[in-house]
Amino acid sequence: MSEFDLEKAVHTYGSKLFRYVYTLLCNYQDAEDIVQDVFVSAYQGQAGFDGKNISAWLYKIAYNKSIDHMRRNQVVSFQELYEDTPIIEQDCDTGYSPAIISALRQLSREDRAIVLGRITESLSYTELTGRLGMSETALRKRYERAKKKLAEYLLKTESEVF
């Protein structure tokens, strides 16, 4: 990847990766830092890139860096940590309603990544298995369970509003 290619990758994938990481971390500043680290890592690790799918490669780096960040910072419960913070910080348009963001925050980080990958990024199960490092059968089962949990959270939120 030459510097021109890096610039093109930042332009093409920067905002998409930011939305993805922000939705995983629920923190604007951390998401900015992680996305910047993704592009630095991609530039430094370009020799290891097989040239096949830059999008999948960048998303895998973003996912791994997000998970590492959460482990380092001992993030266990998103709901507890972010209950009092604004749903969308610094006018960040994730494209999701506050109810969706609230429901996504209640899922585990792995379930959230699966749901976002399937729904937002329209990734196949095969692409997600490469990104998340689990078997396709396990991934399909986790996705079905996560969708069910998400629907339950949304119904609960809806019933609390009305």
SERO-4910 file (N, C-alpha, C, O; in steps of 0.05 Angstrom, whole numbers):
BEGIN
 pado doro    nc1    nc2    nc3   cac1   cac2   cac3    cc1    cc2    cc3    oc1    oc2    oc3
  Met    A     17    -23      0      0      0      0     18     25      0     33     29     19
  Ser    A     17     40    -20     33     65    -22     19     86     -5     -3     83      4
  Glu    A     33    110     -2     20    131     13     -5    140      0    -25    148     13
  Phe    A     -5    141    -27    -30    148    -41    -52    129    -35    -75    137    -31
  Asp    A    -46    103    -34    -66     83    -28    -76     87      1   -100     83      6
  Leu    A    -58     94     19    -66     98     47    -85    122     48   -105    121     62
  Glu    A    -78    143     34    -96    166     33   -123    159     22   -144    168     32
  Lys    A   -123    143      1   -149    134    -11   -165    117      9   -189    119     11
  Ala    A   -150     99     24   -164     82     43   -176     99     65   -199     93     74
  Val    A   -162    118     75   -172    136     96   -197    150     86   -217    152    100
  His    A   -196    160     62   -218    175     50   -242    156     46   -265    163     52
  Thr    A   -237    132     36   -258    113     30   -271    100     55   -295     97     56
  Tyr    A   -254     92     74   -263     76     96   -263     90    123   -274     80    142
  Gly    A   -252    114    125   -249    128    150   -276    131    165   -278    124    189
  Ser    A   -296    143    152   -321    148    166   -336    122    172   -349    119    193
  Lys    A   -334    102    154   -348     77    159   -335     62    183   -349     51    200
  Leu    A   -309     62    184   -295     49    206   -301     64    232   -305     51    253
  Phe    A   -303     90    231   -309    105    255   -337     98    266   -339     93    290
  Arg    A   -357     96    248   -384     89    257   -384     61    270   -396     56    290
  Tyr    A   -369     43    257   -367     15    267   -354     15    295   -365      3    313
  Val    A   -331     28    298   -317     28    323   -332     43    344   -334     35    367
  Tyr    A   -344     65    337   -360     81    356   -383     65    367   -389     66    391
  Thr    A   -396     49    350   -418     33    359   -409     10    377   -423      2    395
  Leu    A   -385      0    372   -374    -21    389   -366     -9    416   -371    -21    437
  Leu    A   -353     14    417   -341     25    441   -360     45    456   -357     48    480
  Cys    A   -379     57    441   -397     76    453   -381    100    465   -390    112    485
  Asn    A   -359    107    453   -343    130    462   -330    144    438   -315    131    423
  Tyr    A   -337    169    434   -328    184    411   -297    186    409   -285    180    389
  Gln    A   -285    195    431   -256    199    431   -240    173    427   -221    172    412
  Asp    A   -249    152    441   -236    126    438   -239    116    409   -220    105    398
  Ala    A   -262    120    397   -267    111    370   -248    126    350   -237    114    332
  Glu    A   -245    152    355   -226    168    338   -198    156    340   -184    152    320
  Asp    A   -189    151    365   -162    141    369   -159    113    357   -138    108    344
  Ile    A   -178     96    360   -176     69    349   -175     70    318   -159     56    306
  Val    A   -192     86    306   -192     88    276   -165     98    266   -154     88    246
  Gln    A   -154    118    280   -127    127    273   -107    105    275    -90    101    258
  Asp    A   -108     90    297    -90     67    301    -94     46    279    -74     33    271
  Val    A   -118     42    270   -123     23    249   -107     30    224    -94     13    212
  Phe    A   -108     55    216    -94     63    192    -64     63    196    -49     57    177
  Val    A    -54     69    220    -26     67    225    -17     38    223      3     32    211
  Ser    A    -32     20    236    -26     -8    235    -27    -19    206    -10    -35    198
  Ala    A    -47    -10    191    -49    -19    163    -25    -10    147    -14    -26    131
  Tyr    A    -16     14    152      7     24    137     32      9    145     48      1    128
  Gln    A     35      5    172     59    -10    181     59    -39    174     80    -51    170
  Gly    A     35    -51    172     32    -79    166     25    -86    138     15   -108    132
  Gln    A     30    -67    120     22    -71     92     35    -95     79     24   -106     60
  Ala    A     58   -103     88     72   -126     77     56   -152     82     58   -171     66
  Gly    A     41   -152    104     25   -176    111     -2   -177     97    -17   -197    100
  Phe    A     -9   -156     83    -35   -155     69    -34   -170     43    -15   -166     27
  Asp    A    -53   -188     39    -53   -205     15    -64   -192    -10    -63   -203    -32
  Gly    A    -75   -168     -7    -85   -153    -30   -112   -160    -39   -122   -149    -59
  Lys    A   -126   -178    -25   -151   -188    -35   -175   -170    -27   -191   -163    -45
  Asn    A   -178   -163     -2   -201   -148      6   -193   -128     28   -192   -135     52
  Ile    A   -187   -104     19   -178    -83     38   -199    -77     59   -192    -71     82
  Ser    A   -224    -77     52   -245    -71     70   -246    -91     93   -246    -83    117
  Ala    A   -246   -117     87   -246   -138    108   -221   -136    125   -223   -139    149
  Trp    A   -198   -130    113   -173   -128    128   -175   -104    148   -167   -107    171
  Leu    A   -184    -81    139   -186    -58    156   -207    -62    179   -202    -54    201
  Tyr    A   -229    -75    172   -249    -80    193   -239   -100    213   -246    -98    237
  Lys    A   -224   -119    204   -212   -139    223   -193   -125    242   -193   -130    266
  Ile    A   -176   -107    231   -158    -92    248   -174    -75    268   -168    -74    292
  Ala    A   -195    -62    258   -212    -45    275   -225    -61    297   -226    -53    320
  Tyr    A   -236    -84    290   -248   -101    310   -228   -110    332   -234   -107    356
  Asn    A   -205   -120    323   -185   -129    342   -175   -106    360   -171   -110    384
  Lys    A   -171    -83    349   -162    -60    365   -184    -51    384   -178    -43    407
  Ser    A   -209    -53    376   -231    -46    394   -232    -66    417   -236    -57    440
  Ile    A   -230    -91    411   -231   -112    432   -207   -108    451   -210   -110    475
  Asp    A   -184   -103    440   -160    -99    457   -164    -75    475   -157    -76    498
  His    A   -176    -54    464   -181    -30    480   -200    -36    503   -196    -27    525
  Met    A   -221    -51    497   -241    -57    518   -228    -75    539   -234    -72    563
  Arg    A   -211    -94    531   -198   -111    551   -179    -95    568   -178    -98    592
  Arg    A   -163    -78    555   -144    -61    570   -158    -43    590   -148    -38    612
  Asn    A   -181    -33    583   -196    -15    600   -217    -29    617   -233    -16    630
  Gln    A   -217    -55    616   -235    -71    633   -264    -63    629   -279    -62    649
  Val    A   -272    -58    605   -300    -52    600   -316    -77    601   -313    -95    584
  Val    A   -333    -79    621   -349   -103    625   -378    -98    617   -390   -114    602
  Ser    A   -390    -77    627   -418    -71    621   -421    -44    609   -417    -24    623
  Phe    A   -427    -43    584   -431    -18    570   -453     -1    583   -451     23    586
  Gln    A   -475    -15    590   -498      0    600   -491     14    626   -498     37    630
  Glu    A   -477      1    644   -469     13    669   -450     36    665   -453     57    678
  Leu    A   -431     33    647   -411     54    644   -422     78    629   -413    101    634
  Tyr    A   -441     74    612   -450     96    594   -479    105    599   -490    119    582
  Glu    A   -491     97    621   -519    104    626   -523    134    625   -543    143    614
  Asp    A   -505    149    638   -509    177    641   -497    194    619   -500    218    619
  Thr    A   -484    182    600   -472    197    578   -492    201    556   -510    184    553
  Pro    A   -488    221    540   -507    225    517   -505    202    498   -484    190    494
  Ile    A   -527    196    485   -528    174    466   -509    179    443   -494    161    435
  Ile    A   -510    203    432   -492    210    410   -476    234    419   -487    255    424
  Glu    A   -450    230    420   -432    250    429   -422    266    405   -418    255    384
  Gln    A   -417    292    410   -404    309    390   -417    308    363   -403    307    342
  Asp    A   -443    307    362   -458    306    336   -449    284    318   -448    288    293
  Cys    A   -442    262    329   -434    239    313   -458    225    302   -475    215    317
  Asp    A   -461    225    276   -484    213    263   -477    184    256   -464    178    236
  Thr    A   -486    166    273   -481    137    268   -501    126    249   -497    104    238
  Gly    A   -523    140    245   -544    129    228   -564    112    243   -582    101    231
  Tyr    A   -561    110    269   -579     94    286   -595    112    304   -585    133    312
  Ser    A   -619    104    309   -636    119    328   -625    115    356   -611     95    361
  Pro    A   -632    133    375   -623    129    403   -632    102    414   -618     90    430
  Ala    A   -656     93    407   -666     67    417   -649     44    407   -643     26    422
  Ile    A   -641     45    382   -623     24    371   -596     24    385   -586      3    392
  Ile    A   -585     48    388   -559     50    402   -561     39    430   -544     25    439
  Ser    A   -582     46    444   -586     37    471   -589      6    471   -577     -7    489
  Ala    A   -603     -5    453   -606    -34    451   -580    -47    444   -573    -68    456
  Leu    A   -565    -36    425   -539    -47    418   -520    -47    441   -504    -66    444
  Arg    A   -521    -26    458   -503    -25    481   -508    -47    501   -491    -54    517
  Gln    A   -532    -59    501   -538    -80    519   -528   -107    510   -527   -126    526
  Leu    A   -521   -109    485   -509   -134    475   -480   -136    483   -467   -116    488
  Ser    A   -469   -160    484   -440   -164    489   -425   -152    465   -437   -149    443
  Arg    A   -400   -146    468   -384   -135    447   -383   -153    423   -383   -144    400
  Glu    A   -381   -179    428   -380   -198    405   -407   -199    390   -407   -199    366
  Asp    A   -429   -200    406   -455   -200    393   -460   -175    377   -471   -175    356
  Arg    A   -451   -153    389   -455   -127    375   -439   -127    349   -449   -117    328
  Ala    A   -415   -137    349   -399   -138    325   -411   -156    304   -411   -150    280
  Ile    A   -423   -178    312   -437   -197    294   -461   -183    281   -464   -183    257
  Val    A   -478   -170    297   -502   -157    287   -494   -134    268   -505   -132    247
  Leu    A   -474   -118    276   -466    -96    259   -454   -106    233   -459    -95    211
  Gly    A   -439   -128    235   -427   -139    210   -448   -149    191   -446   -144    167
  Arg    A   -468   -163    201   -488   -174    184   -508   -153    173   -514   -153    150
  Ile    A   -517   -135    191   -537   -116    183   -526    -91    170   -534    -84    148
  Thr    A   -507    -78    184   -496    -53    174   -477    -57    151   -479    -42    131
  Glu    A   -459    -76    154   -439    -79    133   -446   -100    112   -432   -103     92
  Ser    A   -469   -114    116   -479   -135     98   -457   -156     92   -454   -165     69
  Leu    A   -443   -164    112   -422   -184    109   -434   -212    109   -454   -217    123
  Ser    A   -422   -229     94   -431   -257     94   -420   -271    119   -403   -260    133
  Tyr    A   -431   -294    125   -421   -309    149   -392   -316    145   -376   -315    164
  Thr    A   -384   -322    120   -356   -329    115   -338   -305    120   -317   -309    132
  Glu    A   -346   -281    112   -330   -258    117   -328   -252    147   -307   -245    157
  Leu    A   -350   -256    161   -350   -252    190   -333   -272    205   -320   -266    225
  Thr    A   -333   -297    196   -316   -317    209   -287   -309    208   -272   -313    227
  Gly    A   -279   -298    185   -251   -289    182   -245   -266    200   -223   -264    211
  Arg    A   -264   -248    204   -261   -224    221   -261   -231    250   -245   -220    266
  Leu    A   -279   -249    258   -283   -254    287   -270   -279    297   -269   -284    321
  Gly    A   -261   -296    279   -246   -320    288   -263   -341    301   -254   -354    320
  Met    A   -287   -346    291   -304   -367    302   -315   -383    279   -316   -373    256
  Ser    A   -324   -407    284   -335   -424    263   -361   -412    252   -374   -396    265
  Glu    A   -367   -419    227   -392   -408    215   -417   -418    230   -436   -402    233
  Thr    A   -416   -442    239   -439   -453    254   -443   -437    280   -466   -429    287
  Ala    A   -422   -433    295   -424   -417    320   -432   -389    314   -448   -377    329
  Leu    A   -422   -377    293   -429   -350    285   -459   -348    279   -472   -329    288
  Arg    A   -469   -366    263   -498   -366    256   -515   -368    282   -535   -353    284
  Lys    A   -508   -385    300   -523   -388    325   -521   -363    342   -542   -354    352
  Arg    A   -498   -351    344   -494   -326    359   -510   -303    347   -522   -287    361
  Tyr    A   -511   -303    320   -525   -281    306   -555   -284    312   -568   -264    317
  Glu    A   -566   -308    310   -595   -312    316   -602   -304    344   -622   -291    349
  Arg    A   -585   -312    363   -589   -305    391   -587   -274    395   -603   -262    410
  Ala    A   -568   -262    382   -564   -233    385   -587   -218    374   -596   -198    385
  Lys    A   -598   -227    351   -621   -214    339   -645   -215    358   -660   -196    361
  Lys    A   -648   -239    370   -671   -243    388   -668   -224    413   -687   -212    421
  Lys    A   -644   -222    424   -639   -204    446   -644   -175    438   -656   -160    453
  Leu    A   -634   -168    415   -638   -140    405   -668   -134    403   -676   -112    411
  Ala    A   -683   -152    392   -712   -148    389   -725   -146    416   -743   -129    420
  Glu    A   -717   -162    435   -728   -161    462   -722   -134    475   -739   -121    488
  Tyr    A   -697   -124    472   -689    -98    483   -705    -76    471   -714    -57    484
  Leu    A   -709    -78    444   -725    -57    431   -754    -57    439   -766    -36    443
  Leu    A   -766    -81    442   -793    -83    451   -796    -72    480   -816    -58    486
  Lys    A   -777    -78    496   -777    -68    524   -775    -38    524   -790    -24    539
  Thr    A   -757    -27    508   -754      2    506   -780     15    496   -788     36    506
  Glu    A   -792      3    476   -817     14    464   -839     14    485   -854     33    487
  Ser    A   -841     -8    500   -863    -10    520   -858     10    543   -877     19    555
  Glu    A   -833     16    550   -827     36    570   -834     64    562   -841     81    578
  Val    A   -832     69    536   -838     96    525   -868    101    524   -877    123    530
  Phe    A   -883     80    518   -912     83    516   -925     72    539   -949     72    541
***
